[in-house]
Amino acid sequence: MSGPMTLGILGGGQLGRMTTLAAARLGIPVRLLSSDADGPADPFADATVADWTADTVLATFADGCDVVTVESEWAPADRLAALRPDLPIRPAPDALVLVRHKGRQRAAFDAAGLPQPPFAAPATLADARAAREALGGVVVAKQFEGSYDGYGNATCHSDADVDAAWDRLAGPDGLLLEAFVPFEAEAAVTVARRPGGETVVYPVVRSEHRDHRLHAAVVPAGVAPAVEAEARRVALAAVEAAGVVGVATVELFLTAVGGVDERPSVLVNEIAPRPHNTAHLTIEAHATSQFENHVRAVLDLPLGSPALRVPAAAMVNVLGTRNGPATPDLAGALSVAGASVHLYGKRDVRERRKMGHVTATGATADDARDVAERAADAIRWT
């Protein structure tokens, strides 16, 4: 083959944008197909906005690609595979089909012997009521497909709560119920995996959520060495169990983070088979960003080091605070020394919509977090 391989991306949001920028650094051409005309990646790739479920659109897109990846598990990779079985799609459609259904995720991880919260997948309302009692009385109900960023979830303390959750969240095959876990911290581990099985595992990131959305992520996570090692082991095993090629992030509950003699307790929350919000800080903080390693992995190129280049780093999300055209005022944020501002180029701002993020590095996670918070707070939408 003459020239670099062309990478196709199904999806045109911020993850596609940052993946495209990483590919551009390596001189790798990118073709992008999105169904959203407000795609942040449009200026940076050979972008097509069209009905990506249409066979003719998918076939035309595929003709210019050597390998295709996805921005999310919801992309129509299975439709593309049916049209072009000869075209490498990474992660593979069967891995995406497994991941996009939380019940199938749980079953696969259970079969692999991974530590998880106790769970049930009731198919009827009566079974759901019984499962709540069996799981300890307080459960988190999750829609099998389509739940993310706090949407599609409900905490249930009673049969009445289960009834309401069932009416709102249950699909034809029911819903997922998980025992409520009194965790000490939430964390995430990102893994990059090539088709032949070569992997690299990033350090553990501690995450903080507000209103069910990621607010901040910091590294190092500030956990005992045994907890760090166990979290990395579990994350790698989860990625291998799901069969993901490319970058994937495993979200975890840490039920103990403490001392050197404390037994590590790590539970899998869920897996995202793609670059992930908690690992955006890898752009500034690590030898190889998650986006570059995703490009390398799906093109079956040697993986880069996931090692930290700095003592500590923090990432804070920038969310919309009003509805309307997105006209950012960056003067205040750019006046904060040491802050790296990333805006995603979305044309419209909406309340709580992810519009960008700020990363900072520092001597400690607290130092970096302070800088990132101040810069993120200073961004205004005029």
C-alpha positions in Angstrom: 0.0 0.0 0.0 1.4 3.4 -0.9 0.8 6.3 1.5 -0.6 6.2 5.0 -3.8 4.3 5.8 -7.0 6.3 5.8 -9.0 6.1 9.0 -12.7 6.3 8.9 -14.7 7.5 12.0 -18.4 7.0 12.5 -19.3 10.0 14.5 -18.5 13.7 14.5 -18.6 14.9 18.1 -15.8 16.0 20.4 -14.3 12.5 20.6 -14.1 12.4 16.8 -12.6 15.9 16.8 -9.8 15.0 19.2 -9.1 11.6 17.5 -8.8 13.4 14.2 -6.3 15.9 15.6 -4.2 13.0 16.9 -4.3 11.3 13.6 -3.3 14.6 11.8 -0.1 14.7 14.0 0.9 11.4 12.5 0.0 12.4 9.0 -2.9 9.9 8.8 -5.9 11.0 6.7 -9.3 10.8 8.3 -12.7 10.4 6.7 -15.7 11.2 8.9 -19.4 10.3 8.7 -21.9 11.9 11.0 -25.6 12.3 11.1 -25.3 15.6 13.0 -24.8 18.9 11.1 -23.4 20.4 14.4 -20.4 18.1 14.3 -17.3 19.5 16.1 -15.0 17.4 13.9 -16.3 18.8 10.6 -13.5 21.4 10.0 -10.8 18.8 10.7 -11.6 15.9 8.4 -13.1 14.8 5.1 -16.5 15.0 6.7 -19.9 13.9 5.4 -23.1 14.8 7.1 -25.9 12.4 6.0 -28.2 9.6 7.1 -25.6 7.2 8.3 -28.1 4.4 8.5 -28.6 4.5 4.7 -26.7 1.7 2.9 -25.7 4.0 0.0 -24.2 6.5 2.4 -22.3 3.9 4.3 -21.0 2.2 1.2 -19.7 5.5 -0.2 -18.0 6.3 3.1 -16.4 2.9 3.3 -14.9 3.1 -0.2 -12.4 5.6 1.0 -11.4 4.0 4.3 -8.8 1.3 5.1 -10.0 0.9 8.7 -13.1 2.3 10.4 -13.6 3.1 14.1 -16.5 4.6 16.0 -17.0 7.6 18.3 -19.5 5.7 20.4 -21.1 2.3 20.8 -24.3 3.6 19.1 -22.7 4.1 15.7 -24.1 1.8 12.9 -21.0 -0.4 12.8 -23.1 -3.5 12.4 -24.8 -2.1 9.3 -21.5 -1.2 7.8 -20.1 -4.6 8.5 -23.0 -6.3 6.8 -22.3 -4.1 3.7 -18.5 -4.5 3.8 -17.4 -7.6 5.6 -13.9 -7.2 4.2 -13.4 -3.8 5.9 -11.7 -3.8 9.4 -14.0 -2.2 11.9 -12.4 -1.6 15.3 -13.9 -2.2 17.9 -15.7 -5.0 16.1 -19.5 -4.7 15.9 -20.0 -7.7 18.1 -18.1 -6.0 20.9 -20.2 -2.8 20.4 -23.4 -4.8 20.5 -22.3 -6.4 23.8 -21.3 -3.1 25.4 -24.3 -1.1 24.4 -26.7 -3.3 26.4 -26.0 -3.1 30.1 -27.5 -6.5 30.8 -25.2 -8.2 28.3 -22.2 -6.3 29.7 -23.0 -7.5 33.2 -23.4 -11.1 32.0 -20.1 -11.1 30.1 -18.2 -9.7 33.0 -19.9 -12.2 35.4 -18.8 -15.0 33.1 -15.3 -13.7 33.2 -15.3 -13.7 37.0 -14.9 -9.9 37.3 -15.9 -8.2 40.5 -19.2 -6.3 40.1 -22.0 -5.1 42.3 -24.7 -7.8 42.8 -27.2 -7.4 40.0 -30.3 -8.8 38.4 -31.9 -8.5 34.9 -35.7 -8.9 35.6 -37.9 -9.3 32.6 -41.1 -8.5 34.4 -42.2 -5.9 37.0 -43.0 -8.7 39.5 -39.4 -10.0 39.1 -38.1 -6.5 39.5 -39.9 -6.0 42.8 -38.6 -9.4 44.1 -35.1 -8.5 42.9 -35.0 -5.3 44.9 -35.6 -7.2 48.1 -33.1 -9.9 47.2 -30.4 -7.2 46.4 -30.8 -5.6 49.8 -33.7 -3.2 49.4 -31.9 -0.3 47.8 -31.0 -0.7 44.1 -30.1 1.4 41.1 -32.3 0.7 38.1 -30.7 1.2 34.7 -32.2 1.2 31.2 -30.6 -1.6 29.2 -29.8 0.7 26.2 -29.4 4.4 26.0 -28.5 5.3 29.5 -25.5 7.6 30.0 -24.4 10.7 32.0 -27.1 10.0 34.6 -29.9 9.6 32.1 -31.8 6.4 32.1 -31.0 5.6 35.8 -33.1 5.7 39.0 -32.4 4.8 42.6 -35.1 2.7 44.1 -35.9 2.3 47.8 -39.4 0.8 47.6 -41.8 -1.1 45.3 -43.3 2.3 44.4 -39.9 3.4 43.2 -39.4 0.2 41.2 -42.9 0.7 39.6 -42.0 4.2 38.5 -38.6 3.2 37.2 -40.1 0.3 35.3 -42.6 2.6 33.6 -39.8 5.0 32.6 -36.9 2.7 31.9 -37.9 -0.8 31.1 -37.5 -2.1 27.5 -39.1 -5.2 25.9 -36.5 -7.3 27.8 -36.9 -5.5 31.1 -34.1 -3.5 32.9 -31.0 -3.9 35.0 -31.1 -3.7 38.8 -27.9 -3.3 40.7 -27.4 -3.3 44.5 -26.5 0.1 45.8 -22.8 0.2 46.4 -21.5 2.5 49.3 -18.2 3.2 47.5 -15.5 5.5 48.8 -14.5 6.8 45.4 -15.2 6.5 41.7 -12.3 5.8 39.4 -11.5 5.0 35.8 -8.8 3.1 33.9 -8.1 3.5 30.2 -6.6 0.6 28.2 -5.4 0.6 24.6 -5.5 -2.8 22.8 -4.2 -3.8 19.4 -5.9 -6.6 17.2 -3.1 -9.0 18.2 -3.7 -8.5 21.9 -0.9 -6.1 22.7 -2.1 -3.7 25.4 -1.0 -0.7 27.5 -2.8 0.4 30.7 -3.0 4.0 31.9 -2.7 4.9 35.6 -5.9 5.1 37.6 -7.8 8.3 37.4 -10.1 9.4 40.3 -13.3 10.9 39.0 -15.9 13.2 40.6 -19.5 13.4 39.4 -22.0 16.2 40.0 -25.6 15.8 39.1 -24.7 12.4 37.5 -22.2 14.0 35.1 -18.5 13.9 35.2 -17.2 17.2 36.7 -13.5 16.5 37.2 -10.8 13.8 36.9 -7.4 13.8 38.6 -4.2 11.7 38.4 -2.6 10.2 40.4 -5.8 8.9 42.0 -4.4 9.0 45.5 -5.1 5.3 46.3 -3.0 2.7 48.0 -0.6 0.8 45.6 -2.5 -2.4 46.0 -5.7 -0.6 45.0 -4.0 0.9 42.0 -2.7 -2.5 40.9 -6.1 -4.2 41.3 -7.9 -1.5 39.4 -5.5 -1.8 36.5 -5.8 -5.6 36.6 -9.6 -5.5 36.6 -9.8 -2.9 33.8 -7.6 -4.9 31.5 -9.5 -8.1 32.2 -12.8 -6.2 31.4 -11.5 -4.9 28.1 -10.3 -8.4 27.1 -13.6 -9.9 28.2 -15.5 -7.5 26.0 -13.1 -8.1 23.1 -12.5 -4.3 22.5 -9.8 -3.3 20.1 -8.8 0.4 20.3 -9.0 2.5 23.4 -11.6 1.6 26.1 -12.2 3.0 29.6 -13.5 1.0 32.5 -15.4 2.9 35.1 -14.9 1.5 38.6 -16.3 1.8 42.1 -13.6 1.7 44.8 -15.0 0.5 48.1 -11.6 0.9 49.8 -8.9 3.3 48.8 -6.8 3.4 52.0 -3.7 2.1 53.6 -0.9 -0.2 52.5 -2.4 -3.1 54.5 -6.0 -2.6 53.3 -7.4 -5.3 51.0 -8.1 -3.7 47.6 -11.8 -3.7 46.7 -12.6 -2.7 43.1 -15.9 -3.2 41.4 -16.7 -2.7 37.7 -19.3 -0.1 37.0 -19.3 -0.1 33.2 -17.1 0.0 30.1 -16.9 2.5 27.3 -15.4 1.1 24.1 -13.9 4.4 22.9 -11.9 7.4 24.1 -13.4 8.6 27.3 -14.0 11.9 29.2 -11.9 10.8 32.2 -8.9 10.4 30.0 -8.9 13.7 28.2 -6.1 14.8 30.6 -3.8 12.3 28.8 -3.3 15.0 26.1 -1.1 17.1 28.4 -0.2 14.7 31.1 1.0 11.5 29.5 3.6 10.4 27.0 0.9 9.3 24.6 -2.6 10.6 24.7 -5.6 8.3 24.7 -6.5 9.7 21.2 -3.2 8.9 19.7 -3.2 5.4 21.2 -6.7 4.9 19.8 -5.5 5.7 16.3 -2.4 3.5 16.8 -4.4 0.6 18.1 -7.2 0.5 15.5 -4.6 0.9 12.7 -2.5 -1.9 14.3 0.5 0.3 14.9 2.9 0.0 17.9 1.3 1.5 21.0 2.8 4.5 22.8 3.7 4.7 26.5 0.9 5.6 28.9 3.3 6.9 31.5 2.8 10.2 33.2 5.1 13.0 32.0 4.2 15.2 35.0 3.7 14.6 38.8 0.0 15.3 38.6 -2.8 16.5 36.4 -6.5 17.5 36.6 -9.3 17.9 34.0 -12.5 19.9 34.6 -15.4 19.8 32.2 -16.9 22.9 30.8 -20.7 22.7 30.6 -23.2 25.0 29.0 -25.0 27.5 31.3 -27.7 28.8 28.9 -29.3 28.0 25.6 -28.4 29.7 22.3 -25.6 30.2 19.9 -22.2 29.3 21.3 -20.0 32.5 21.5 -17.4 31.9 24.1 -15.5 34.6 26.0 -12.1 33.1 26.7 -10.2 36.1 28.1 -10.6 35.1 31.7 -9.7 31.5 31.2 -6.7 32.2 29.1 -5.4 34.6 31.8 -5.1 31.6 34.2 -1.4 30.5 34.0 -0.9 26.8 33.4 -4.4 26.1 32.1 -4.9 24.3 28.8 -8.4 25.2 27.4 -10.1 22.8 25.0 -13.4 24.0 23.4 -15.1 21.6 21.1 -16.4 24.1 18.5 -20.1 23.3 19.0 -22.3 25.9 17.3 -25.0 25.9 19.9 -24.7 25.9 23.7 -27.3 24.3 25.9 -27.5 24.0 29.7 -25.4 21.2 31.0 -24.1 20.3 27.4 -20.4 19.4 27.3 -18.8 22.3 25.5 -15.2 21.7 26.4 -12.7 20.9 29.1 -9.7 22.5 30.9 -6.6 20.5 31.9 -3.8 21.6 34.2 -0.7 19.9 35.4 1.1 20.5 38.7 3.2 19.3 41.5 0.1 17.7 43.2 -3.4 16.8 42.0 -4.8 19.5 44.3 -2.6 22.1 42.7 -3.6 21.1 39.2 -7.3 20.9 40.1 -7.2 24.4 41.5 -5.8 25.8 38.2 -8.3 23.8 36.1 -11.3 24.8 38.2 -10.4 28.5 38.0 -10.0 28.5 34.3 -13.2 26.5 33.7 -15.1 28.9 35.9 -13.9 31.9 34.0 -15.3 30.8 30.6 -18.4 32.8 29.7 -21.0 32.2 26.9 -21.9 35.6 25.6 
